[in-house]
Amino acid sequence: MEENTKGLDAGGKFEFPIIQEQAGCGCGGDNAADADDSGSSLDQPFVSGSLSTPAGLLPKVSSRLTRQDRWGTIKARFGVGRMNYAVHPGLYALGEPDENAPVLVTANYKMSFDCLRQALPGRNAWILVLDTKGINVWCAAGKGTFGTNELVYRIEASGLKKVVRHRKMVLPQLGAPGIAAHQVKKLSGFKAHYGPVRARDIPAYLDNGLRASREMRIVTFPLADRAVLIPIELLGAAKPFALLSLALLVLAGILGRSGFQTNLLHDGVFAVVALFAALFGGAVLTPLLLPWLPGRAFSVKGLSIGLVTALALMMARGVDVGAWAGRVEVLAWLLIIPAIAAYLAMNFTGASTYTSLSGVKKEMRFALPLEITAGILGLMVWITSLILRWE
């Protein structure tokens, strides 16, 4: 039986962590913890007790997140333990659900699970957690782990048929690319209903007889959703930034026309500032200004920020463009800064409603080689500018 991946190019896209609160707030990774059926679901720290059912004792959870839950979310947003932030797959009781309570499906990425239960205060429901290898719904649907096979298997393995009388379940809308609803019905007897984009709309969706309003189906990407992505990108770039800065400081100190210390202060420090400006432009300004930046490709948006940043820095530095060394230095930073900013901007392609899988692949093919070439060429030109000052 094949997974249904129809619609990925047109509407599946990559994981978007914030708009799909139920889908979680970060994608996880290919080496994320495989939280399989080993161990006890009852032993997890967020489990508040157990509920006796025809399928045996099932873990109970609350809609109120603990301090430990919130701290885990903060760490995941900053990339700490993000690859292992998973819960055991299986069936969970939210509140005191009975045989008529609704069944909600989510991924076993802990933030996905937390976003879902937190959106249901005072509700009684069953939460069926699929084994998505610690990856959230949207991303897992694209990877195939939030898929038809896993859902059908988890229905049987959890004993869900013994627990509820009805045969209906609510799936996150952005998990649709991975689930073939007609196959789920055929193989398990359960009818899959696709809920709203945002977990916070699920109570209204349930109260409205599993009918979603137009607003519940619309995916948005406002400023707050874009800004929350910034910390993880900055942390990811921190180590390369530190290593490259150190290399530029050493090169500036050795190749400058004055003494090592003077060279560091005049050329080395500015090189580090320029690198930071490129980092800030690509990882901070690009997501914040995304709707207003020119171009559709993220690399083009980052490129535009990089060019403006480079020109502003050159003006502030007061480079003597009348001399060859000055012209070459300007050229160097006009290559390096936009290349870095464009590269970092592309990191947001997997977290945006603006992109599709085919579009991202196409952009990677043409943009990445250009960015690498521009960066390497810019570094060589910058070294040349240092040498020219000896003349």
Secondary structure, 3 states (H helix, E strand, C coil): CCCCCCCHHHHHCCCCCCCCHHHCCCCCCCCCCCCCCCCCHHHCCCCCEEEEECCEEEEEECCCCCHHHHHHHHHHHCCCCHHHCECCCEEEEECCCCCCCCEEEEECEHHHHHHHHHCCCCCCEEEEEECCCCCCHHHHHHHCCCCHHHHHHHHHHHCHHHHCCCCEEEECHHHHHHCCHHHHHHHHCCEEEECCCCHHHHHHHHHCCCCCCHHHHCCCCCHHHHHCCHHHHHHHHHHHHHHHHHHHHHHHHHHCCCCHHHHHHHHHHHHHHHHHHHHHHHHHHHHHCHHHCCCCCHHHHHHHHHHHHHHHHHHHHCCCCCCHHHHHHHHHHHHHHHHHHHHHHHHHHHHCCCCCHHHHHHHHHHHHHHHHHHHHHHHHHHHHHHHHCCC
